[in-house]
Amino acid sequence: MNIQRQLLVPALVAGLLSAALSGCGGAGTQPGGPATSRAITNAQPAIPTTAYQVQGHVVSVLNGAKSVHVKGSYTWPHFRIKVDVSLLQSGQMAGFIDDDGFPMSVIDVGGKMYVKLTSALAAYYHHTGCSPFCGKYAIYPRSRAAGLIRDMGPKWTLSTLTGMANDLFSNPIHTTFHGQPALQMMAGGYDPGAYIIVTATPECLPLEAVDPGHFRLTFSKWNSVPTPAAPPKSEIHR
């Protein structure tokens, strides 16, 4: 019995080893024959080269956008606004807004816009300070907040960018924007010289949109803006 086992085990090992070596060679490969291999390609998405291609990528970004940070200014016949604010597709926002000289640090969430009481805000009302209320928040009248959001909120911003993307009429020109490779295109339907700049990547993330005489806006933090939270009740001035 022991002799049979000693003979059987080496035979099994030899058979398994032979099968393994045969498998490694690949089906149909004969010893000494030419080795066959499959070319491995890692195709990378291409950077768009036409206005039509850029349009498709930008519109795709905007349709899926959840948030973005916007900095810049708006100039219209009846108002001027400067912003440095984070916008969420859900309608919420947080940051700084200068509404025709009225400076506000705001948090808009849950249907309410909270305005932080600051020395700059007090100066607007010709007060030398805001003590003892500095740092607290007041609730901005909803009627005025609604008008502000309508003029520069997330819905307006994404809609305007979509309109510019749909009106691109020049092929992209390679440029740089704050040191990073970018593509610039002219946009129709706006004042002469209107343009949009996007990243020189397959995603074509918008970096800047300009309509001379009306707005100049820069964009960052696409889909990475933190969700704002309402101030604690203890910090709200009634």
Sequence and secondary structure as in RCSB ss.txt:
>XXXX:A:sequence
MNIQRQLLVPALVAGLLSAALSGCGGAGTQPGGPATSRAITNAQPAIPTTAYQVQGHVVSVLNGAKSVHVKGSYT
WPHFRIKVDVSLLQSGQMAGFIDDDGFPMSVIDVGGKMYVKLTSALAAYYHHTGCSPFCGKYAIYPRSRAAGLIR
DMGPKWTLSTLTGMANDLFSNPIHTTFHGQPALQMMAGGYDPGAYIIVTATPECLPLEAVDPGHFRLTFSKWNSV
PTPAAPPKSEIHR
>XXXX:A:secstr
 HHHHHHHHHHHHHHHHHHHHHHHT TT  TTS                SHHHHHHHHHHHHHT  EEEEEEEEE
ETTEEEEEEEEEETTS EEEEEEETTEEEEEEEETTEEEEE  HHHHHHTT S  TTSTT EEEE HHHHHHHHH
HHSHHHHHHHHHHHHHTB S  EEEEETTEEEEEEEBSSSSTT EEEEESSTT  EEEEEETTTEEEEEE TT  
       GGGB  
